[in-house]
Amino acid sequence: MSKQQIEQLIQAALAHLSEAGHLSGDLPKIQIEATKDKQHGDFACNIALMLAKPLQRKPRDVAQMLVQALPTSSYLAKVDIAGPGFINFYLSSEALYRIVSDICLAGEKYGHSNRGQGKRVLVEYVSANPTGPLHVGHGRHAAYGAVVSDLLETIGYAVHREYYVNDAGRQMDILAVSTWLRYLALCGETILFPTNAYQGDYVIDIARRLQQEHDKQFYIAADKIFHDLPLDEPAGGDKEIYIDALIAQAKMLLGEASYRVVFDAALTSILKDIHDDLAEFGVHYQTWFSERKFVQTDVVDRNIEALQTKGLVYEQEGALWFRATDFGDEKDRVLLRSNGQRTYFANDFAYHINKFERGFDYAIDIFGADHHGYVPRMKAGMQARGIQADQLTYLLVQFVTLYRSGQQVQMSTRSGSFVTLRELREEVGNDAARFFYVMRKCEQHVDFDLDLAKSQSNENPVYYIQYAHARICSVLRQLNEKSMSYQQAEGLQHLDRLIESHELQLIGTLGHYIDRINSAALQHEPHILTNYLRELATDFHGYYNSHPFLVDDSALRNARLTLILSVRQILANGLKLLGVSAPERM
């Protein structure tokens, strides 16, 4: 019996009391919690305390009314009132044993529901600029976004996974120029590399392929390139001004067609690397959405026109401004600069409107914590266009810090001295990386202990959980080795033989799986699932160490095997949602 089923009983009681004239007006949200102390039942609800004030009655009196109005259920052994008015629910033996049989019946589908009613959700995550390989920070976004998506799908939402490819704009131009300069160096030119360019070895690799495919087609002497440019930062200049001037010089000297070849060579190479890296990490998308193609449509202009029609824009000093402060933002935002160019906000604003124009009911953006200032302006934009606040959710993911041998691993993206996601996966494996990335709330920093992730010990949570699954598989191998048999039908028939404290504890923990899945999905908190699987593994290991399973008594043997097979099923289901394997041998 799940929280949702108890909630339905309470709703029925509230409806009965409302029809009888005892209740009126808006009712508070029903909150049900699993109890920590089984002396207080399996679940507890505080609805009576919340109703006491509006009803002007004592909480215990309200609780008594509710208990008397509850429909009868064979899954409840008793319901009592504790303390100031908490209602405690005690599950019957029938309800406990039904958990095991339901898992056996549903198998891989156990925990799936239609709670989301097929509503369409677009989840955008990672969306890293294609200016270099994915690093360990991007890996957390990938793991988190993938698990959130799978959890929502499990409870009945129609999830669409999207990667927004920032293939337009200044950073891509910096990458293109960085590639071209490395290409010129390979052609024999002496190049003083700009401070603000991308300096990783991957840029040299792209330049080398460019040279192999096009020889000296894009060769221009260095003195011609750097003639009449402002000073770079080491020489007393401004690195931002310098790189922008160099970009303009490259476009002028190469011409549009040749510049586009260099640009596309860098973009295509890195985007393919990102795609392959994520696929190998078990992360897949329905759409790779191109910014460059999008801004060539009329969507951005149509969005600005819609705002103009509503009187939500104004001109100031030649620029066009959106009245974001009318919708809670701290200041108004520029849509069109005085030179007529659109701002990034204008494009991104329209992109988010496009998500809803494509028919999605909800949109979830998973961004880095450094985007926190961006949320109010986008929320303001959505409200201005009639999108409800709860239709757009921002989930901000904090940074990842790597530790090896107790020492922090230093990283810097622009200098190229970062640890890539691929390097992390090669060192600790996909399973550990996926699990460790989602062990904490997204708004909490992750200190990733590389040594722990590689260890085969009980302190390594992913190993500990996988070992529980492998142990159950080993029991089945021992069953065959001892020429014993397992009959599920007999096991299900004799579940009432499971009366040991370890067995009842294990069944109770199994019973929390559906509630944890719902909570993890609706709250967008995968760590609820990782914590649950650790709890289940702990209960199983305790059971394994305390009781034999392959006993001569066939009824008891089959009952115990049915129980541990249901544990194996839940471990496998949960690990699959996390993108982690469930090995049969370790």
N, C-alpha and C positions, 0 to 999 in steps of 0.2 A: 504494500500500500504506500503510495507516494504522498508528498505534501499536497499535490494537486487534487488527489482524491479526497483528502481530509478537508481541503478548502471547499470542495463541492458540497460536502456534508454541512459545513458551517454556513455556506450560502443558502442551502435549503432551509436551515434553521432560521436564518435571518429573514428569508422570504416568508416563512410561516408566521414569524412574530410581526412582520410588517402587515400582513393580511389581517392579523388579529388586532391591529391597531396599537401594538406596543412600541413600534418603531416608526419613525418618519424622517424625511430629509435624506441628505447624502450620508452614506455609510462609509466608515474608514476602510482603508485597504487592509485585507486580512493578511496577517503576518504569522507564519508558522515556522518554527525552528525545531530541528532535531535536538533532543535533549542530550546532555553530556552524562548525566547520571540516570541510569535506567530505573532507579527508584521513583523517578518523576515521570515515568512513561517513556514512550518512544518519540513522541512529538508534543510540543506545547504551543499554545496560542494565547495572545494577550488581548484579543478582541474585546473582552468584557471590560478591561481597564480603559480602553479607548472609547467605549460607549458610555461609560459611567457618567462622565461630566455632562454630555448633551442630554442624557436621559434623567440626570439629577437623581441617580440612584447609586447605592453602594455597588462596587465592582462584583462582589461575591453574589449579590442578588441578581445582577445582570447575567453572570456566569451560570447561575442556577437555571435561569430562564432559557438560556441557550442550550444547556445540556438536556433539559427536558424536551426541547424542540428538535433535537438532533434525530435524523432518521436512524433506524436500526441498521447495523451492518455486521455481517458475520466476521468481518476482518478486524473488528474491535473487541478486545476482551473486556475492557472497561474504560470509562471516562470519568475522571474526578476533577475536583476543584482544589487548587493549592494556593497557599499564601494569600495575597490580597485579592486574587481573582483569576489566576492563571488556570486555563483549562488544559489538562494533561490527557493525552490519548495513549492507551496501551494496546498494542497490536495483539491479535489472537494468534494462536499457533497456526491456524489455517492461513492467516495472512502471511506469516513468516515463510511457511513452506511453499506457499503459492509463488513467492519471489523466485525460488529455485526452479520451479516448473515453468514459470513464464520465461525465464532466461533460456532454458533448454528448448522451449517451443519457438521462441523468436530468433535465437542465434545471433547472427550478425546484425539483425534489425532491432535488437533489444535496445531501447533508449530512443529510437526514432519516433517522431510524433508529427502531427499536423498543426502544432501550435501556431506556426507562422502563417498558416492558411494560404500558402503559395504566394504570399506578397513578395514583390520583386525588390531585391536589395543589390545595389552596386557597391562593391568593396574595392576601393583603390588603395593599393599599398606598394611599397618600395619606391616606384616612380623616380628612381635615382637618375640624375642627369647622365646621359651616356658619354661621359667624359673620362671614364676610367673603369677598371674592374670593380666589382662589388667588394666592399670591405666588411669587416665583422659587424659594424653598426648596421649596414644594410641587411645583414643576415638575420638580425633580430626582427627587423621589420618584416622580412619574408616569412619567417617562422610564425610570428604573431599573426600576421594577416592571413596566412594559410589556415591556421587553426581556428581563428575567429570565423572565417568563411565556412569551414567544414562543420563547425558547431551549429551555426545558423541553418545550414542546409539540413543537418540532422533533425532539427526540430521544425522543419517544414517550410522554411523560407526558400524562395527561388533565388539563388545567389549567382551573381555575375562578377567575375574577378577581372579587374582591369589594371593595366600598367600604363600610366600617362607618360609618353616618351617626349621629354623636353628636347626635341630635335631642332629647335629654332632658338635664336637669341645669342647673347654675348658669350656665354660660356662655351657654346659650340664653336663660335668663331675663334676663341682662344685656343681650343683644342686643334682646330684646323691649322692655325698659324704655327702652333707648337709642332705639329706633324710636318708641315712644310719646311720649317727650319731644320728639323732633324734630317729630312730628306736631302736638303742642300748640303748638310754636313757630310752625309754619305756620298754625295757627289763631289766632295773634295773642298768645299768652301769652309773657311774658318768662321764660325758663328759664335758670337757672344750671346748666350741664351738668356732671354728676358727673365727677370725676377718673378714675374707673375704668370709665366707659362707653365704648362703641365710638364713635369720633369721625370715622370716615372719611366722605367725601361720599356713599358708597353708602348709608349709613343715611338720609341726607336724601332720596335718590331713592326708597327704599322708603316712607318716611313720606309723601312727596308722592303716591305711588300710593294709599296707604291713605286719604289725605284725599280724593283724587279719587273713590274708590269708595264711601266711607262718610261723606263730608262731616264734620259735627261729632258724629257718633254716639259717639265716644269722648272727647269734650271734657270736661275737669274743670279747674276753676280752679287755678292754680299754688299759691296760698296754702293751698288745701285739701290738695294733694298733699304739700307740703313741711312741713306743720304737725307739730310735735313729733317731727321726725327728729333723729338724732344729727348731730354736726358732720362735714363732709367733711374730707379731708386738708389742703387749703390753709388751713382755718380751725382747725387744731389737732386734728381728729378722725382717725379711722382710715377709709381709703377702702373697705376690705373690709367693715367693719361698716356703713358708710353705704350702700353699694350694696345689701347684703342687706336693710337696713331699707326702702330704696326699692322693692325688688322686692316685699316683703311688702305695702307700702302700695298699690302698683299693683294687685296681685291683689285686695286687699280693696275698693278703690274701684271697680275695673272690674267685678268679679264674674268668675266662672269662664268664662262663655261669651264675654264681650267680650274678656277677657284672651287667651283662646285664639285669637280672630280676629286680634288684633295679633301674637301669637306666631307663628301659622301664616303670616301675611303675610310676616314677616321670613324665616322658615325656607324657605318655598316659593320666594321670590325668589332667595335666595342659593344654594339647592340647585340651582335651574335654571341659574343662572349658572355654578356649578361644573361641572354636567353638560355644558353647552354648551362651556365652556372646554376641558375634557378631550377632548371629542369632536373639537373643532377641532384639538387637539394630537395626534390619532390614538390616544387612549387610551380604551378601552371596557371595560365590566364586564358580567358575566353577572348580578350581583346588587348592588343598592343595599340594604344590610341595615339596617333601622331599629332603633336602640337603643330608642326609645320603645315600639315594638310588641313588641320582644323581652322587655323587662322586665315586660310585662303577661302573659306566658305563665307557666307553672309551672316553667320550666327552672331558674331560679335557686334556687327552693325545693327542687326535686328534687336539685340538686347539693349543697346544704347538708345535706339529709337523708342523702345518700349518705356524706358526710364524717362525720356524726354516727354512722351505723351502724358505720363503721370506727373510731370512737373518736378521730377526728382533730380534734375541736373541743373547746373548753372555755369556760366562762363566767368572766368576771372584771370586777368593777365594773359589772355589768349588761350588758356587751357580749359578743358571741359571737366567739371567736377561732379561727382555723385554725392548727394546729401546723405552720407552714411550716418551722420550724427542724429538724423531723424529716427534711426533704428538702433540706437544704443552704442554705436561706435564712438571712439574718443575724438575722432576728427573726420572731416570729409576726405574723399579719396579721388585722385585724378584718374580719369578714364582716357582722355586724349591730351597729350602734351601740347605746348604752344606751337611746336613744329608739325603737329598733325599726327604724330606717331602714337599708337596705342600703348598704354602701360601694360605690364605683365598682369596687373590686377584686372584690367578690362578683359583680357583674354581668358584668365582663369575664372572670372565671374561668369562669363558666357559659357565656358566649358561646364561649369556646375549646373547652370540652367539647362544645358544640353542633356545632362544626365536625366533630368526629370522629363524633358521633352521626349526622350527615348522610352518613356513609359515606366521608369523605376519609381517605386513607392518610397524608397528610402535610399540614401547614399551615406556611406561610411568612408571617411578619409583617414588613413593611418599615416601620420606624418611624424617627423622628428620633433623633439621637445622645443627646438629652436623656432618652431612655427607658431608658438603660443600667441604671439601678437597678431598673427594672420587670421585667427579664428573670428574675432569680433567683426572685422570688416566683411568677411565672407558670409557670416550669419546675417549681417545687416543687408547684404545684397540679396540673399535668398528671401528675407522678409519683404523687401521692396518689390519682389516679383511674385509675392503671394505663396511662397513655399513656407510651410509651417516649421517652427523651430525644431521640433523633434524629428523632422524628416532628414535633416543633415546632422550627422554625428562626427565629431572630430575625436580621434583617439591618438594621443601624443605619446610617442615612445621615447623613453630616456636612453641615455648613452650606455655603451658597453665598455667595460675596462677589462683587459686581459691580464691575467697573472700567471707567471711561470716561475716555479721554485720560490714562491712568495714575493717575487719582484714584479712590479708593473711593467708591461710591455708598452714601449712608447710608440706612438703613431702620429703621422702627419700626412693628410691626403694630398695636398698640392705638391709637397716635396717628393711624393712617391714612396715614402718610408712606412706605409701602412701595411697591416696584415690583411690579406684578402680573405674573403669568405672561402674561396677554394683552398687556400693554405690551411685555414682552420678545419675544414672538413677532412682534409688529408691527414691532419694531425690527430683529431679526436673522433672522427667519423660522423656521419650524418645523424645517427641516433642521438648521440650525446649533444651535438650542436642543437638539434631541434628541441630536445627536452630542456636543456639548460637555458635556452633563449626565452622560454615561456614559463619558467618557474616562479617568476615574480610578476607583480602587477606592471602594466606597461609604463606607468608613471614613476616606477622605481628604477634606480640605476641597477645594472647587472654587473657584478664582479665575477667574471668568468674564470674559474680556476682550471687551467688546462690540465694540471696534474690530477686533480680530482676527476675530471671528465674522462680521463684515460684509465683510471684505476678500476680494478676488479675487486671491489670491496663493498660492504654494506653502507659505507658513507657515500658512495656514488649512487644517487637515487635512481638513475635510469638503469644501471646494472642491477640494483636491488629489485626493481620491478620486473625486469626481463628474466631475472633468475627465478622469480616466483613462477612465471609462465613456463620456463624450461623445466623446473622441478616437477610440475604437474605432468608435463610430457614424459618425463623420466619414470613417473609412477606407472604410466600406461605401458611403457616398455617393460618394466618389471612385471607387470600383469601378464604380459605375453610370455616372458621368460619363465614365470612360475606356472604356466599352463592354466591360469585362472581365466575366468570370463567376466565380462561386464554386460549387464542387461539394464538398459536405461528404464524400461517399463517397471522392472522390479524396484529399481532405485527410487523412482518417483512414487511408487506405491508405498514405500517404507520410509519416507522422509521423516515420519514421526519418531524414528529411531535416533534421529539427530538431536540429542538432549544435552550433550556436553557443553560446558560454558564456552569453549573455543568455537564450537559449531554454531551456537546461537549468536555469538558475537559476529562471526563471519557472515552468517545469513543477514543479520541486521545491517552490516556494512554493505553487502550486496544491494540491500533495499534502498540505499541512499543514492545509487548510481543515477537513476532517472532525474532525481532532484538536482544532483550536482551538474548533470549535463544541461538541464534547463537554466540553472543559475549561471554556469560558465558561458552559455550562449547569449542569454539576455543581458548579462552584465558585461559581456565582452572581456571575460577574465579567464583565460585558459589555465591559469595557475590553480583555479579551483579543481580542475580535473587532475593536474599533476599531483596536487596534495591528496586527492581522493585515492589515486592509484597507489601512492606510497602507503596510505592507511590500509588499503585492501591487501597489499603485499605483506605488510607487517602482521596483519591478522592471519594471513595464510601461513607465513613462516612459523608463527607461534603454534598454529594447528598442526603443521607438518612435524614440528619437533616434539609434540606432546602426544600424538595419537597415531597408531598404525592404520593404514587404509586397506591394505590387502589382507584382511582377516578371513578366517574360515567361514564365519557366519555370512552367507551370501546376501541376505537381506541387508545387514549392516554394511557389508562391503559395497554393495551396489548403491546404497544411500550415500555413503561417504564419497564414492567416486562420482556420483551425480553432483554432489555439492562442489567438489574441487573442479569438476569440468565446467560448472557454471562460473566458478571463479576464473578459470582459464579463458572462458568466453568474454567475460567483462574486461579482463586484462587486455585481451586481444583487441576488443572493440575500442577501448580507451586509448591504447597505444596507436592504433590506426588513425584515430582522430588527431593525435599529436604528430603524425607523420613518422612514427618510430616503429621499428620492426618488433615482432614478437617471436624470438628464436625458440626452437624446440630443443636445442642443445647449447650448452655454454661451458 
